[in-house]
């Protein structure tokens, strides 16, 4: 059994309403090319508004409260 090639592009600090891929004013030719050959999401949500828990949820398939990643990694004010 062969597995399909899958590419997941995860970017921070992007707003859909400004990206050219979604009709916004900022040119994004590389994202446009990737999106044209794949899938784009227009109504997605994330489990938390910070980076590390969201990425951990994608990597594990579990919510942040279940996978133990509840804050951004490397914060000095949160115990490891």
Backbone atoms as SQL, in Angstrom:
CREATE TABLE atoms (id INTEGER PRIMARY KEY, chain TEXT, resi INTEGER, resn TEXT, atom TEXT, x REAL, y REAL, z REAL);
INSERT INTO atoms VALUES
  (1, 'A', 1, 'UNK', 'N', 0.847, -1.176, 0.000),
  (2, 'A', 1, 'UNK', 'CA', 0.000, 0.000, 0.000),
  (3, 'A', 1, 'UNK', 'C', 0.893, 1.240, 0.000),
  (4, 'A', 2, 'UNK', 'N', 0.638, 2.150, -0.910),
  (5, 'A', 2, 'UNK', 'CA', 1.413, 3.390, -0.954),
  (6, 'A', 2, 'UNK', 'C', 0.666, 4.486, -0.218),
  (7, 'A', 3, 'UNK', 'N', 1.439, 5.355, 0.399),
  (8, 'A', 3, 'UNK', 'CA', 0.855, 6.480, 1.130),
  (9, 'A', 3, 'UNK', 'C', 0.924, 7.719, 0.254),
  (10, 'A', 4, 'UNK', 'N', -0.103, 8.553, 0.263),
  (11, 'A', 4, 'UNK', 'CA', -0.057, 9.785, -0.533),
  (12, 'A', 4, 'UNK', 'C', 0.950, 10.769, 0.057),
  (13, 'A', 5, 'UNK', 'N', 1.512, 11.597, -0.797),
  (14, 'A', 5, 'UNK', 'CA', 2.381, 12.670, -0.326),
  (15, 'A', 5, 'UNK', 'C', 1.526, 13.750, 0.305),
  (16, 'A', 6, 'UNK', 'N', 1.864, 14.129, 1.516),
  (17, 'A', 6, 'UNK', 'CA', 1.092, 15.136, 2.239),
  (18, 'A', 6, 'UNK', 'C', 2.040, 16.234, 2.684),
  (19, 'A', 7, 'UNK', 'N', 1.655, 17.472, 2.444),
  (20, 'A', 7, 'UNK', 'CA', 2.419, 18.634, 2.881),
  (21, 'A', 7, 'UNK', 'C', 1.494, 19.512, 3.707),
  (22, 'A', 8, 'UNK', 'N', 1.861, 19.740, 4.936),
  (23, 'A', 8, 'UNK', 'CA', 1.089, 20.627, 5.800),
  (24, 'A', 8, 'UNK', 'C', 1.925, 21.874, 6.039),
  (25, 'A', 9, 'UNK', 'N', 1.439, 23.012, 5.581),
  (26, 'A', 9, 'UNK', 'CA', 2.133, 24.282, 5.775),
  (27, 'A', 9, 'UNK', 'C', 1.496, 24.979, 6.971),
  (28, 'A', 10, 'UNK', 'N', 2.290, 25.248, 7.988),
  (29, 'A', 10, 'UNK', 'CA', 1.808, 25.919, 9.187),
  (30, 'A', 10, 'UNK', 'C', 2.578, 27.216, 9.330),
  (31, 'A', 11, 'UNK', 'N', 1.865, 28.317, 9.296),
  (32, 'A', 11, 'UNK', 'CA', 2.497, 29.628, 9.400),
  (33, 'A', 11, 'UNK', 'C', 1.873, 30.401, 10.557),
  (34, 'A', 12, 'UNK', 'N', 2.676, 31.238, 11.184),
  (35, 'A', 12, 'UNK', 'CA', 2.189, 32.101, 12.253),
  (36, 'A', 12, 'UNK', 'C', 2.004, 33.520, 11.734),
  (37, 'A', 13, 'UNK', 'N', 1.176, 34.267, 12.419),
  (38, 'A', 13, 'UNK', 'CA', 1.006, 35.699, 12.163),
  (39, 'A', 13, 'UNK', 'C', 0.462, 35.999, 10.767),
  (40, 'A', 14, 'UNK', 'N', -0.433, 35.176, 10.280),
  (41, 'A', 14, 'UNK', 'CA', -1.075, 35.420, 8.988),
  (42, 'A', 14, 'UNK', 'C', -2.564, 35.662, 9.217),
  (43, 'A', 15, 'UNK', 'N', -3.097, 36.586, 8.459),
  (44, 'A', 15, 'UNK', 'CA', -4.532, 36.848, 8.521),
  (45, 'A', 15, 'UNK', 'C', -5.120, 36.569, 7.140),
  (46, 'A', 16, 'UNK', 'N', -6.097, 35.707, 7.093),
  (47, 'A', 16, 'UNK', 'CA', -6.660, 35.289, 5.807),
  (48, 'A', 16, 'UNK', 'C', -7.128, 36.457, 4.961),
  (49, 'A', 17, 'UNK', 'N', -7.687, 37.495, 5.573),
  (50, 'A', 17, 'UNK', 'CA', -8.256, 38.590, 4.785),
  (51, 'A', 17, 'UNK', 'C', -7.216, 39.425, 4.041),
  (52, 'A', 18, 'UNK', 'N', -5.926, 39.252, 4.338),
  (53, 'A', 18, 'UNK', 'CA', -4.895, 40.007, 3.620),
  (54, 'A', 18, 'UNK', 'C', -4.109, 39.150, 2.631),
  (55, 'A', 19, 'UNK', 'N', -4.187, 37.840, 2.719),
  (56, 'A', 19, 'UNK', 'CA', -3.412, 36.964, 1.847),
  (57, 'A', 19, 'UNK', 'C', -3.992, 36.882, 0.443),
  (58, 'A', 20, 'UNK', 'N', -3.112, 36.976, -0.547),
  (59, 'A', 20, 'UNK', 'CA', -3.546, 36.871, -1.937),
  (60, 'A', 20, 'UNK', 'C', -4.222, 35.549, -2.239),
  (61, 'A', 21, 'UNK', 'N', -3.810, 34.506, -1.567),
  (62, 'A', 21, 'UNK', 'CA', -4.407, 33.186, -1.750),
  (63, 'A', 21, 'UNK', 'C', -5.914, 33.212, -1.520),
  (64, 'A', 22, 'UNK', 'N', -6.349, 34.072, -0.616),
  (65, 'A', 22, 'UNK', 'CA', -7.776, 34.175, -0.291),
  (66, 'A', 22, 'UNK', 'C', -8.396, 35.451, -0.846),
  (67, 'A', 23, 'UNK', 'N', -7.733, 36.092, -1.814),
  (68, 'A', 23, 'UNK', 'CA', -8.288, 37.282, -2.440),
  (69, 'A', 23, 'UNK', 'C', -7.884, 38.592, -1.786),
  (70, 'A', 24, 'UNK', 'N', -6.960, 38.564, -0.848),
  (71, 'A', 24, 'UNK', 'CA', -6.510, 39.769, -0.159),
  (72, 'A', 24, 'UNK', 'C', -5.482, 40.550, -0.962),
  (73, 'A', 25, 'UNK', 'N', -5.053, 41.712, -0.449),
  (74, 'A', 25, 'UNK', 'CA', -4.177, 42.611, -1.195),
  (75, 'A', 25, 'UNK', 'C', -2.686, 42.239, -1.186),
  (76, 'A', 26, 'UNK', 'N', -2.248, 41.334, -0.315),
  (77, 'A', 26, 'UNK', 'CA', -0.825, 40.998, -0.238),
  (78, 'A', 26, 'UNK', 'C', -0.522, 39.843, -1.200),
  (79, 'A', 27, 'UNK', 'N', 0.420, 40.043, -2.139),
  (80, 'A', 27, 'UNK', 'CA', 0.759, 38.970, -3.073),
  (81, 'A', 27, 'UNK', 'C', 1.424, 37.798, -2.343),
  (82, 'A', 28, 'UNK', 'N', 0.926, 36.607, -2.599),
  (83, 'A', 28, 'UNK', 'CA', 1.489, 35.401, -1.988),
  (84, 'A', 28, 'UNK', 'C', 1.635, 34.320, -3.062),
  (85, 'A', 29, 'UNK', 'N', 2.541, 34.524, -4.025),
  (86, 'A', 29, 'UNK', 'CA', 2.618, 33.592, -5.164),
  (87, 'A', 29, 'UNK', 'C', 2.982, 32.164, -4.773),
  (88, 'A', 30, 'UNK', 'N', 3.842, 31.982, -3.781),
  (89, 'A', 30, 'UNK', 'CA', 4.210, 30.617, -3.395),
  (90, 'A', 30, 'UNK', 'C', 3.066, 29.907, -2.686),
  (91, 'A', 31, 'UNK', 'N', 2.384, 30.621, -1.782),
  (92, 'A', 31, 'UNK', 'CA', 1.203, 30.027, -1.139),
  (93, 'A', 31, 'UNK', 'C', 0.108, 29.762, -2.167),
  (94, 'A', 32, 'UNK', 'N', -0.033, 30.671, -3.141),
  (95, 'A', 32, 'UNK', 'CA', -1.032, 30.470, -4.199),
  (96, 'A', 32, 'UNK', 'C', -0.759, 29.169, -4.958),
  (97, 'A', 33, 'UNK', 'N', 0.518, 28.939, -5.286),
  (98, 'A', 33, 'UNK', 'CA', 0.902, 27.745, -6.029),
  (99, 'A', 33, 'UNK', 'C', 0.624, 26.486, -5.209),
  (100, 'A', 34, 'UNK', 'N', 0.971, 26.513, -3.929),
  (101, 'A', 34, 'UNK', 'CA', 0.713, 25.357, -3.069),
  (102, 'A', 34, 'UNK', 'C', -0.786, 25.123, -2.925),
  (103, 'A', 35, 'UNK', 'N', -1.549, 26.197, -2.713),
  (104, 'A', 35, 'UNK', 'CA', -3.001, 26.076, -2.530),
  (105, 'A', 35, 'UNK', 'C', -3.688, 25.566, -3.790),
  (106, 'A', 36, 'UNK', 'N', -3.184, 25.961, -4.968),
  (107, 'A', 36, 'UNK', 'CA', -3.804, 25.532, -6.221),
  (108, 'A', 36, 'UNK', 'C', -3.716, 24.016, -6.408),
  (109, 'A', 37, 'UNK', 'N', -2.693, 23.405, -5.834),
  (110, 'A', 37, 'UNK', 'CA', -2.529, 21.969, -5.984),
  (111, 'A', 37, 'UNK', 'C', -3.003, 21.165, -4.790),
  (112, 'A', 38, 'UNK', 'N', -3.648, 21.828, -3.838),
  (113, 'A', 38, 'UNK', 'CA', -4.042, 21.104, -2.631),
  (114, 'A', 38, 'UNK', 'C', -5.370, 21.562, -2.071),
  (115, 'A', 39, 'UNK', 'N', -5.424, 21.665, -0.774),
  (116, 'A', 39, 'UNK', 'CA', -6.644, 22.022, -0.066),
  (117, 'A', 39, 'UNK', 'C', -6.403, 23.269, 0.762),
  (118, 'A', 40, 'UNK', 'N', -7.347, 24.168, 0.758),
  (119, 'A', 40, 'UNK', 'CA', -7.296, 25.327, 1.646),
  (120, 'A', 40, 'UNK', 'C', -8.500, 25.259, 2.578),
  (121, 'A', 41, 'UNK', 'N', -8.343, 25.857, 3.736),
  (122, 'A', 41, 'UNK', 'CA', -9.415, 25.848, 4.725),
  (123, 'A', 41, 'UNK', 'C', -9.928, 27.264, 4.912),
  (124, 'A', 42, 'UNK', 'N', -11.232, 27.432, 4.849),
  (125, 'A', 42, 'UNK', 'CA', -11.829, 28.755, 5.002),
  (126, 'A', 42, 'UNK', 'C', -12.590, 28.910, 6.314),
  (127, 'A', 43, 'UNK', 'N', -12.923, 27.820, 6.956),
  (128, 'A', 43, 'UNK', 'CA', -13.685, 27.876, 8.202),
  (129, 'A', 43, 'UNK', 'C', -13.104, 26.902, 9.222),
  (130, 'A', 44, 'UNK', 'N', -11.858, 27.132, 9.597),
  (131, 'A', 44, 'UNK', 'CA', -11.196, 26.247, 10.554),
  (132, 'A', 44, 'UNK', 'C', -11.058, 26.956, 11.900),
  (133, 'A', 45, 'UNK', 'N', -10.928, 26.186, 12.935),
  (134, 'A', 45, 'UNK', 'CA', -10.683, 26.741, 14.259),
  (135, 'A', 45, 'UNK', 'C', -9.458, 26.062, 14.845),
  (136, 'A', 46, 'UNK', 'N', -8.919, 26.671, 15.881),
  (137, 'A', 46, 'UNK', 'CA', -7.798, 26.032, 16.563),
  (138, 'A', 46, 'UNK', 'C', -8.178, 25.869, 18.026),
  (139, 'A', 47, 'UNK', 'N', -7.536, 24.930, 18.715),
  (140, 'A', 47, 'UNK', 'CA', -7.935, 24.626, 20.087),
  (141, 'A', 47, 'UNK', 'C', -7.515, 25.664, 21.117),
  (142, 'A', 48, 'UNK', 'N', -6.593, 26.547, 20.755),
  (143, 'A', 48, 'UNK', 'CA', -6.090, 27.550, 21.690),
  (144, 'A', 48, 'UNK', 'C', -5.462, 28.691, 20.898),
  (145, 'A', 49, 'UNK', 'N', -5.445, 29.897, 21.435),
  (146, 'A', 49, 'UNK', 'CA', -4.925, 31.035, 20.665),
  (147, 'A', 49, 'UNK', 'C', -3.402, 31.184, 20.682),
  (148, 'A', 50, 'UNK', 'N', -2.672, 30.245, 21.265),
  (149, 'A', 50, 'UNK', 'CA', -1.215, 30.346, 21.260),
  (150, 'A', 50, 'UNK', 'C', -0.594, 29.194, 20.478),
  (151, 'A', 51, 'UNK', 'N', 0.630, 29.390, 20.033),
  (152, 'A', 51, 'UNK', 'CA', 1.279, 28.526, 19.055),
  (153, 'A', 51, 'UNK', 'C', 1.537, 27.092, 19.522),
  (154, 'A', 52, 'UNK', 'N', 2.330, 26.911, 20.552),
  (155, 'A', 52, 'UNK', 'CA', 2.772, 25.556, 20.921),
  (156, 'A', 52, 'UNK', 'C', 1.619, 24.592, 21.202),
  (157, 'A', 53, 'UNK', 'N', 0.595, 25.001, 21.976),
  (158, 'A', 53, 'UNK', 'CA', -0.512, 24.063, 22.188),
  (159, 'A', 53, 'UNK', 'C', -1.253, 23.714, 20.894),
  (160, 'A', 54, 'UNK', 'N', -1.400, 24.674, 19.993),
  (161, 'A', 54, 'UNK', 'CA', -2.076, 24.391, 18.727),
  (162, 'A', 54, 'UNK', 'C', -1.275, 23.412, 17.883),
  (163, 'A', 55, 'UNK', 'N', 0.034, 23.639, 17.799),
  (164, 'A', 55, 'UNK', 'CA', 0.883, 22.729, 17.033),
  (165, 'A', 55, 'UNK', 'C', 0.947, 21.348, 17.688),
  (166, 'A', 56, 'UNK', 'N', 0.992, 21.318, 19.010),
  (167, 'A', 56, 'UNK', 'CA', 0.979, 20.037, 19.710),
  (168, 'A', 56, 'UNK', 'C', -0.290, 19.261, 19.438),
  (169, 'A', 57, 'UNK', 'N', -1.413, 19.972, 19.364),
  (170, 'A', 57, 'UNK', 'CA', -2.690, 19.314, 19.071),
  (171, 'A', 57, 'UNK', 'C', -2.688, 18.721, 17.664),
  (172, 'A', 58, 'UNK', 'N', -2.119, 19.446, 16.705),
  (173, 'A', 58, 'UNK', 'CA', -2.039, 18.906, 15.340),
  (174, 'A', 58, 'UNK', 'C', -1.114, 17.697, 15.281),
  (175, 'A', 59, 'UNK', 'N', -0.005, 17.755, 16.012),
  (176, 'A', 59, 'UNK', 'CA', 0.971, 16.667, 15.972),
  (177, 'A', 59, 'UNK', 'C', 0.465, 15.407, 16.673),
  (178, 'A', 60, 'UNK', 'N', -0.295, 15.568, 17.741),
  (179, 'A', 60, 'UNK', 'CA', -0.744, 14.406, 18.518),
  (180, 'A', 60, 'UNK', 'C', -2.175, 13.988, 18.235),
  (181, 'A', 61, 'UNK', 'N', -2.969, 14.900, 17.678),
  (182, 'A', 61, 'UNK', 'CA', -4.386, 14.600, 17.483),
  (183, 'A', 61, 'UNK', 'C', -5.182, 14.678, 18.769),
  (184, 'A', 62, 'UNK', 'N', -4.604, 15.298, 19.802),
  (185, 'A', 62, 'UNK', 'CA', -5.263, 15.408, 21.102),
  (186, 'A', 62, 'UNK', 'C', -5.353, 16.879, 21.503),
  (187, 'A', 63, 'UNK', 'N', -6.386, 17.227, 22.235),
  (188, 'A', 63, 'UNK', 'CA', -6.533, 18.591, 22.740),
  (189, 'A', 63, 'UNK', 'C', -5.383, 18.941, 23.681),
  (190, 'A', 64, 'UNK', 'N', -5.059, 20.231, 23.821),
  (191, 'A', 64, 'UNK', 'CA', -3.974, 20.636, 24.711),
  (192, 'A', 64, 'UNK', 'C', -4.123, 20.128, 26.147),
  (193, 'A', 65, 'UNK', 'N', -5.345, 20.110, 26.672),
  (194, 'A', 65, 'UNK', 'CA', -5.515, 19.623, 28.044),
  (195, 'A', 65, 'UNK', 'C', -5.218, 18.127, 28.161),
  (196, 'A', 66, 'UNK', 'N', -5.302, 17.409, 27.044),
  (197, 'A', 66, 'UNK', 'CA', -5.040, 15.971, 27.057),
  (198, 'A', 66, 'UNK', 'C', -3.584, 15.644, 26.727),
  (199, 'A', 67, 'UNK', 'N', -2.932, 16.468, 25.887),
  (200, 'A', 67, 'UNK', 'CA', -1.549, 16.153, 25.521),
  (201, 'A', 67, 'UNK', 'C', -0.527, 16.826, 26.439),
  (202, 'A', 68, 'UNK', 'N', -0.976, 17.716, 27.317),
  (203, 'A', 68, 'UNK', 'CA', -0.092, 18.327, 28.304),
  (204, 'A', 68, 'UNK', 'C', 0.604, 19.599, 27.870),
  (205, 'A', 69, 'UNK', 'N', 0.436, 19.998, 26.610),
  (206, 'A', 69, 'UNK', 'CA', 1.054, 21.243, 26.136),
  (207, 'A', 69, 'UNK', 'C', 0.005, 22.342, 26.260),
  (208, 'A', 70, 'UNK', 'N', 0.114, 23.137, 27.320),
  (209, 'A', 70, 'UNK', 'CA', -0.923, 24.129, 27.608),
  (210, 'A', 70, 'UNK', 'C', -0.453, 25.567, 27.419),
  (211, 'A', 71, 'UNK', 'N', 0.856, 25.769, 27.214),
  (212, 'A', 71, 'UNK', 'CA', 1.373, 27.125, 26.987),
  (213, 'A', 71, 'UNK', 'C', 2.523, 27.039, 25.998),
  (214, 'A', 72, 'UNK', 'N', 2.984, 28.173, 25.541),
  (215, 'A', 72, 'UNK', 'CA', 4.099, 28.171, 24.603),
  (216, 'A', 72, 'UNK', 'C', 5.349, 27.617, 25.262),
  (217, 'A', 73, 'UNK', 'N', 6.062, 26.817, 24.525),
  (218, 'A', 73, 'UNK', 'CA', 7.286, 26.192, 25.021),
  (219, 'A', 73, 'UNK', 'C', 8.353, 27.247, 25.243),
  (220, 'A', 74, 'UNK', 'N', 9.110, 27.088, 26.323),
  (221, 'A', 74, 'UNK', 'CA', 10.201, 28.015, 26.598),
  (222, 'A', 74, 'UNK', 'C', 9.852, 29.213, 27.435),
  (223, 'A', 75, 'UNK', 'N', 8.619, 29.304, 27.907),
  (224, 'A', 75, 'UNK', 'CA', 8.242, 30.439, 28.757),
  (225, 'A', 75, 'UNK', 'C', 8.866, 30.268, 30.130),
  (226, 'A', 76, 'UNK', 'N', 9.457, 31.327, 30.649),
  (227, 'A', 76, 'UNK', 'CA', 10.110, 31.239, 31.950),
  (228, 'A', 76, 'UNK', 'C', 9.117, 31.335, 33.115),
  (229, 'A', 77, 'UNK', 'N', 7.896, 31.823, 32.852),
  (230, 'A', 77, 'UNK', 'CA', 6.930, 31.965, 33.926),
  (231, 'A', 77, 'UNK', 'C', 6.016, 30.743, 34.099),
  (232, 'A', 78, 'UNK', 'N', 6.246, 29.690, 33.301),
  (233, 'A', 78, 'UNK', 'CA', 5.437, 28.480, 33.389),
  (234, 'A', 78, 'UNK', 'C', 6.382, 27.309, 33.652),
  (235, 'A', 79, 'UNK', 'N', 6.137, 26.500, 34.673),
  (236, 'A', 79, 'UNK', 'CA', 7.021, 25.352, 34.933),
  (237, 'A', 79, 'UNK', 'C', 7.029, 24.368, 33.772),
  (238, 'A', 80, 'UNK', 'N', 8.170, 23.756, 33.532),
  (239, 'A', 80, 'UNK', 'CA', 8.307, 22.781, 32.421),
  (240, 'A', 80, 'UNK', 'C', 7.542, 21.510, 32.749);
